[in-house]
């Protein structure tokens, strides 16, 4: 039995390496938000606000979605516009003071869907 122990360890190590490689390859395929306007946790003045979301890979703007949730907790789907480059989304809204969350869902051009939230505060005039 002692002779089988190194084989078991080698098999376990090979399996672990295979799993890490599979998950690492999948992680690179998803579009990840790298920066946004407004910034997560940031504050902006009330009025017309332009949203800009930049991702680490190309996205399909036509199949992506932005939903704005405001102080009344009602969600509003914002019309999405493709950005100047294929890795960004843009939208706009006129906002009153309060706490908001911009929920995004994007489709990367490789077919993977990712989503997340950008919470921010709108301050008074």
C-alpha positions in Angstrom: 0.0 0.0 0.0 2.9 2.4 0.7 3.8 2.2 -3.0 0.3 3.5 -4.1 0.6 6.7 -2.0 2.8 8.6 -4.4 0.5 7.6 -7.3 -2.5 9.0 -5.4 -0.8 12.2 -4.6 0.3 12.6 -8.3 -3.3 11.9 -9.5 -4.7 14.4 -7.0 -2.2 17.0 -8.0 -3.0 16.5 -11.7 -6.7 16.7 -11.1 -6.2 19.9 -9.1 -4.1 21.5 -11.9 -6.7 20.5 -14.5 -9.5 22.2 -12.4 -7.5 25.3 -11.9 -6.8 25.5 -15.7 -10.4 25.1 -16.5 -11.7 27.7 -14.1 -8.9 30.2 -15.1 -9.8 29.8 -18.8 -13.5 30.4 -18.0 -12.7 33.5 -15.9 -11.0 35.2 -18.8 -14.1 34.8 -21.0 -16.4 37.0 -18.9 -16.8 40.8 -19.4 -15.8 42.4 -16.2 -16.6 46.1 -15.3 -13.3 47.9 -15.0 -14.6 51.5 -14.4 -17.8 53.4 -14.4 -19.2 56.9 -14.3 -20.5 57.4 -11.7 -18.0 55.4 -9.8 -19.3 52.7 -7.4 -19.9 54.3 -4.0 -19.5 57.8 -5.5 -21.6 60.9 -5.4 -22.8 63.0 -8.2 -24.9 66.2 -8.4 -28.7 66.1 -9.2 -29.7 66.6 -12.8 -28.8 65.1 -16.1 -26.4 62.2 -15.6 -24.4 60.4 -18.3 -23.6 56.8 -17.4 -20.5 55.2 -18.9 -19.5 51.6 -18.2 -16.2 50.2 -19.4 -15.4 46.5 -19.5 -12.3 44.4 -20.0 -13.6 42.8 -23.2 -15.9 43.5 -26.2 -19.6 43.4 -25.4 -22.8 43.2 -27.4 -24.5 46.5 -26.6 -27.7 45.4 -28.3 -28.2 42.5 -26.0 -27.0 44.2 -22.8 -29.2 45.8 -20.2 -29.0 48.7 -17.7 -31.6 49.0 -14.9 -31.7 52.0 -12.6 -33.2 51.6 -9.1 -33.8 54.8 -7.1 -35.0 55.9 -3.7 -38.5 54.5 -4.3 -37.0 51.0 -5.1 -38.7 51.0 -8.5 -36.5 49.8 -11.3 -36.3 51.6 -14.6 -34.8 50.1 -17.7 -32.5 52.6 -19.4 -32.0 52.8 -23.2 -28.5 51.5 -23.8 -26.3 53.1 -26.4 -23.1 51.5 -27.6 -20.0 53.5 -26.6 -17.3 54.9 -28.9 -15.4 51.7 -28.4 -16.8 48.1 -28.4 -16.1 47.6 -24.7 -18.4 50.3 -23.2 -22.0 51.1 -22.7 -23.6 54.5 -22.3 -27.0 55.7 -21.1 -28.4 58.9 -19.5 -31.1 59.9 -17.0 -32.2 62.9 -15.1 -32.0 62.2 -11.4 -33.2 63.8 -8.1 -31.2 63.5 -4.9 -31.2 60.0 -3.2 -29.5 56.6 -3.2 -29.4 54.8 -6.5 -28.1 51.5 -7.9 -27.3 50.9 -11.6 -27.6 47.2 -12.3 -25.9 46.1 -15.4 -26.1 42.9 -17.4 -23.8 42.5 -20.5 -23.3 39.8 -23.1 -19.7 39.4 -24.1 -19.0 38.7 -27.7 -18.0 35.2 -26.7 -21.5 34.5 -25.4 -20.9 34.8 -21.7 -23.4 36.9 -19.6 -22.1 38.8 -16.6 -23.9 41.2 -14.3 -23.3 43.5 -11.4 -24.3 46.7 -9.5 -22.9 50.2 -9.2 -24.4 51.9 -6.1 -24.0 55.7 -6.0 -25.6 58.7 -4.4 -27.1 61.8 -6.0 -26.7 64.9 -3.9 -28.9 68.0 -3.8 -28.4 71.2 -5.9 
